[in-house]
Amino acid sequence: MLSFNLASTSEIGHELGIRLREHRLAQNMQQAELAARAGVSEGTIRNLERKGQATLDSLLKVVMTLGLIDELAELFVPRPVSIKALEAFSSKRLRASRNTP
């Protein structure tokens, strides 16, 4: 399995495409059928599976169609690392800091 920490964006996309292809095949679905159900073109499915390239909207449609949307629920959830960080996280309004010259 690919270590995402050491991979390029194209390698990560390719790995995700392979994983989605495996899920599609496990559900005994052809690319054309997945495309029709997801409301995307067959070319989109081919690009996603072979190159790991798709728009975010197309990726989400495919993930939903394959029944994998719950897999994304924990994707970018902030995880405090200490009690102090948890307290700061829950009591502060979140903002990015300003860059001052």
N, C-alpha and C positions, 0 to 999 in steps of 0.2 A: 504494500500500500504506500502511496506517495506521501511524503512528509510535506505538508503545506507550508511549514515554516521555512523550508529551504527551496521551495519551488517558485518558478516564475508565474506570472499571471496566465500565460498560455498553457503551461503545464497543469496548473490547477483547473483551468477550463476544460482541458482535454480529459483529465481524470474525472471531473463531474459528468462530462459527456459519456464516458465509459460506464459510469455508475447508473446513469439514467437509462442507457441502452440495456443494461442488465435487468433493470426493473421492468422495462418494456417487454423484454423477451420472457421474463418470468411470468408476466401476465398474458403471454402468448398473443401479443399484439404486433401487427406490422406497422411500419413507419407511416404508411398512408392512413391507417385507422387512427393512430395516435394523433396525427396531424388534423384529421377531420374532427375528432372529439375535442381537441384542444383549441380548434379554430385558428390554426396556423398552417403555413404551407409545408409540403413535404420537404422542400429545400431547407426550411428552418430546422426541421427535425434532423436532416442529414448534417447540416452545419453544426448543430448542437452536439450530436453524437460523435462526429468525426473530428471536429476542430475545437469543440467547446465554446463555440461562438453563437450568441443569440442576444436579443435585447432582453432587458430585465422582465418586461411584460411577457414576452414569449416564454422565457424560462419559467416564470410563475405559472403560466397557463399549462405548460407541460407537467410541472411538478404537481399542480392541483389535479390534473387529469389522471396522473399515475397514482393518486392517493397518498402523496408524500408531503402535503402541505404542513402537517404537524411537525415534520422534521425541521422546519424552519423556525418554529416557535421560540427556540432558545438561542437562535443564531447570534444576535448582537445584544443580548441582555447584559447590562452592566453588572459586574461582579465585584463588590467591595472586598478588599483584601484584609481589612482589620476592623475591629469594633469602632475605632476612631474614624476610619474612613466611612464606615456604615453610618455613623452618627452625622458626619459632615455631609454625606450623600443625601440622607433623608431630610436634613434640616435646611440645606442651602438650595437656593435657586441655581440651576445649572446654566452656565454661560461659558463661552470661550473667552480666554483672556485677550486683551487688546495688545497688539504689537505697537510698541512705542519706539520711535527712532532715537 
